[in-house]
Amino acid sequence: MSDAPRRPEPIPLTVLTGFLGAGKTTLLNRLLRDPAFADTVVIVNEFGEIGLDHLLIEQVDDDMVLLGAGCLCCTVRGDLIATLEDLLRKRDNGRIRPFRRVVIETTGLADPAPILLALIYHPYLVMRYRLQGVVTVVDAVNGASTLEAHPEALRQAAVADRIVLTKTDLDGAAADALRSRLRDLNPSAPIDPADVPAEALLGGLFGLAGKSQDVRAWLGADAVEDHGHTHHGHGDHGHHHHDVNRHDAAIRAFSLTSDAPVSRASLEMFLDLLRASQGAKLLRLKGLVALAEDPDRPVVIHGVQHVMHMPATLPAWPDADRRSRIVLIVRDLDRAFVERLWDAFLGRPRVDAPDAAALTANPLAIPGS
């Protein structure tokens, strides 16, 4: 038996985002009172933005306070990576008590992509933290106009794993219209009311093994496919062709599937080529894939733009559906091109499919990109 120290289990981390005035602070204040948030570190931009006085127990240092809810709260001073590393040092050295999860509240104008990239690209952080999901808060009264006017708000909604709709009591009609638009923009994300339980917001990618509902909720492939049936017509291989009249044509979600297991080499070459040639247009990519080399243990993949998270292998399929499913949320990327690329690496016959070997040898010569 090896005497090498066992690597600590990664700490689940949730990103809480939303545009200015959407209600992030109100939601966070409510969550901090919830027992499910005990042993959580909350990273905020400034302490003054959330009402901590009723929860404060003591000042730990200049950047951190201990809350009565059993949480630690700290501020980002400069670099988020440095803040996350400092938390680990204090935890490992016993300077703060162990925490079970981390929640990051972003600024209202933040594009979530750089935060997600930092979490899945940094070689040390990727071993110690595991991205649980992105929760985006949207204001039911001003949400539609905010999505129209601010690209940051669009990206916040598009990359969300879960959307929380606030202020629905002020204008029911506007809320219904906004829900429809958000489903067009991101059909894979559940839309919850502002009183959603903390346990629901803390669910996600972390610890998916054997939890079929968690896997399906995180991946969201069923919702994307159902939305495709509603908005698109069927084509070859079960693909759904793009409707030019849909909302937010620049940002869309769609899924790729395969009934047959995929070889590891084909999957890696597909992902490498897609991110190398189109990475800037990939807002999110999430997938559950059956590998030909080990079809009984599916692989979880996810990434942001050019960066892919370290794949995780589940010990077994969570339910009877053993198809490979990859959900993509893209901006200004031709869906048909991605489908042709997927079919080429899977060896599916298509008249317009490029040759996989030729693409691998010369990725710059990609047609239709």
N, C-alpha and C positions, 0 to 999 in steps of 0.2 A: 504494500500500500504506500502511495506517495505521501511524503511529509510536507509537500508544497501547500501553502495556505490556499484555502478555497476562495475563489473570487466572489465578492459580495453580489447578491442578487441586485439587478438594476432597480433603481427607484422610479416608479411611475411619475410622469410629469404631464400636466395639462396646461395648455395655453388658453387663456381667457382673453378674447379680443372683441372688438366692436367699435363702431365709429363714435365720435364725440357726442355725448348726450344720449347714447343708446340705453344706458342704465347698467353698465358694468359695475360701477361702484355700489349701487343699491343691491344688485345681485350678490356681490362679494360680501357685503356687510351681513346679508341674511345667511349666507353659507357659513360664515365664520362662527355663527351661533349654533350650527348644526353639529351634533356629536359625531357624525360621519367625517367631519373635517378635523377631528382630533389627530395630533401627531402629523400635522401638515405644515410645510413651510410655504408661506405666501410671499411672492416677490412682487413688489409694486414699484411704480416710478417714484412716488413720494408718499410718505406716511400721511401727509395732510389731506390727500384725496379721499381717504376712507376714514370713517369715524371709529377710531380705535379706543377712545378714552374709556368707554364702558367695558372694554375687554382687556385693557392693559394691566399686566401684573408687575412687570419690572423691565428696566432697560438692561439688555444684555451687553451691548456695546453701542457705538455711535450709529451703526447701520442696522441694528436688530433689536426687536422687542419681543418679550414673551407675553402671550395673550392668555386670558382666562379660559378660552376655549380649548386650550391644549395645543395651540399653534404657535409657531414662530413666524414673525413678519419681518422682512428686511427690504431694503431699498436697493435699486440698481444705481450705482454711482459709476457711470462710464460704461464699461464692457460687461455684457450679460455673461459671457463665458467666464470672466474673472469672478463674478459673483457666484456662479454655480460651482466653480472650483473651490472658492473660499468656504462655501457651505460644506463641501465634502471634507476639506481639511479639518474644520471645526468638529464635524461629526465623527471623523475617524480618530481624532485626538481626544475625544471626550470633552471638548470645551462647550458643546451643546448636546442636549439629549438626542438620541436617534429619532429621525423623522421617517414617516412611511411614504410620503408623497410630496410633490411640489406643484404649486399652481403659480403660473406667471400671468399677471395682469399687464397687458400691453397698453401703450398710449393709444388714444382714439385715432390717431393718424398713421398708426403703424401698418406697414405691409408685413403680413405674417411670414412671408417667405424667408427673409434673412434670419428670423428667429428659428424657424424650422431647420434651415440649413445648418445653423450653428449646432443644433441638437443632434443632428444625424451625421455631421461631417467631422466634428472634432474627435480625434482618435481616443482620447481619454473619456470625454463625456459620454460617448456612445456606449462605452462599457459600463458606466455607472448610472446613467439615466436612460429610461425608455419612454419615448413619446407615447403618451396615453391617448391624446386626441386634441383637437382644436374645437373650442366652444366659442361661437360667435353670437354676440348679443345684437339684436336688431330692434329698432324703435318702430312700433307699428304705425305711429302717426306720421313720422318724418322719413321712414325707411325708404319708401319708393323714390322720393325726391333725392335722398342721399345717394342711393344707388345710381341715379341718373347723373349726378353732379360730381361724384368723387370716385375715381378709379380704385382708391384704397378700400372703400366700402365694398365694391364689387369683389375684390380679391379676398377680403375677409369672409364674405359669404360663400364664395366659390370653394375655398379650401376647407371649410368647416366640416367637422365630423358630426356636429350637432349644433343646431341653431335655436337660440332662446328668444322668443318674441315678447317684448315688453310693451306696456301701455296699451294693451288690447282693449281695456275697459273704456278708453276715450273715443275710439272710432272703430266700431265693428266692421263696417263696410271696407274701410281702408285696410284693416288687418286681413280680411279675406282676400282682397286683391293682392296684397303683399305676399301672402302665403303662396298664392298661385305663381307669382313671379319668382319667388325663391325656389320653388320646386322646379321651375324651368331652368333656373341657373344652377342648382345643385340638387338633383333629385335623390341623391344617396343620403343626404343629411336629414335626420328626423327634426321636426320643428316642434319645440316644446313651449309651454306657457312659462311665465316668469316664476311661478311657484314650483317648478320642477324640483323633485327631491335631489339632495346632494349626491346620493348614490348613483343616480342616473348620469349626472355630469361627470362623475369620476370613473365611469365605465369606459371601456375602449379596447385598444390593442393589447394592453398589458395583461398577461395571464389568460390568454384565450384558450389554452388547451382544455378540451372537453366541455367548453361552454358554447353550445351551438348558437344560442340567441346572441351572445356577445360577438361571436364571429360574424354572424349575418348582419348585425347592427353596425359593426365597425366597417365591414366591407361595403355594404349598401348596394351590392350588385343587383339584387332582386328589384329594388326600387328604381335603379337606372334602367333595367330591362323593361319593367312595367311602364315606365315613362316613355321609353322608346316605342313600345307597342301603341301607346296613345298618340304620339306625335309623329311617328314615322311609319313607312311601309316596310314590309319584309323584303330582304334581298337574299343573295346567296349566302350560305353558311350561317344563316340566322342573324346577319347584320341588319341594322336599321339605318336607312339613309337619311341624310340631314335635310330638314325642312327649312328652307331659307327664310320663312316667315316667322320663325320662333323668336322669342325674346332673347336679348343679350347674345346675338349671333357670334360675337367675338369670343365668348366664354361658353363652353359647353361640356357636358359630361357624357361619356358613353362607355360601353364595356366590351371587352374581348373575351371570347370563351373558346374552350377546346374540350371535347368529350374524351379525346385520347390523351394519355399522359404525354408530357413535353420533356424532351431530353434536356439535361442540365446545360449542355453546351448551346443548344438552340435558344433556351431562355436567356442565358447570359449574353449571347451575341445579339439577340433582339433588343434587350435592355441597353446594352452598350451602344449599339448603333442609334437607337432612338434618342438616348440622352446626349450623345455626341453631336447628332445632327439637328435635334429639335429641343434640346434641353431647356432653352429659355422660354419655350412655349408650354412646358409641362408644369402646371400649377401643383398638381398632386397626382400620384400614381399609387394605387393600393391593389394588392392581389393575393389570392390563395391559389397555389399552383400545385398540380400533381406531377411530380418528376418521374420520368420513365425508370430511373434507377432505383427509386424507392416510393412507389405509388401509394403505399399505405400511410405514409407520413407527409402530409402536405407542407409546403413551404410558404410562409407569409413574407411578402415583399411590400415595401413602400418607399416612396422617394419624393423629392421636391426638386424640380428643375434638373440640373445636371447631377444631382447627388442621390444615391440610393442607400437606404439604411441597410445595415448588416442583416441578411435574411435570418428568420427564425423558423425552426422546424417544430411543428406540433407533433405530439406523440401519436395522434390518430385523427381521423376526420371527425369533425364535430357533429355531422349528421349524414344522411344517406346521399346527399348531393356531392358527387366526387368530381364534378367538372372543374377544370381550371378556369378561374374568373379574374380578370384584371379590370379595374375601374380607373379611367383616366379623366381628369379634369384639366382641360387645355384652353389656351388662349391663342386664337388666330392660327390654329393648326388643322389642316385638312383631315377629317376623319377617315376618308377613303384611303389616303396615303398610309395612315397607321394600320388600317385593316389589311392593305396589300402587303405591308412589311411583315405583319404577324403571320399571314398566310404563307408568305415566302419561306419563313424560317420553320413553319410547321409542315412544309411540304404539301400544302393544299393546292390542287390545280386551279389556277385562275388565269384567264386570258391576259389580264392586265397586271399580274403579279410579277415583280422584279425577281431576278435570280439571286438567291440568298448568298451563294458563293461569290458572285460578282460584287454584290454589295459589301460583303465583308472585306474583300480585297481592295475595293475602292469606294469607301463610304461617301466621298464627296460627289460621286456621280449618281446621286439618288434622284430618280425622276419624280416630279410632282411635289417636291418638298418646298 
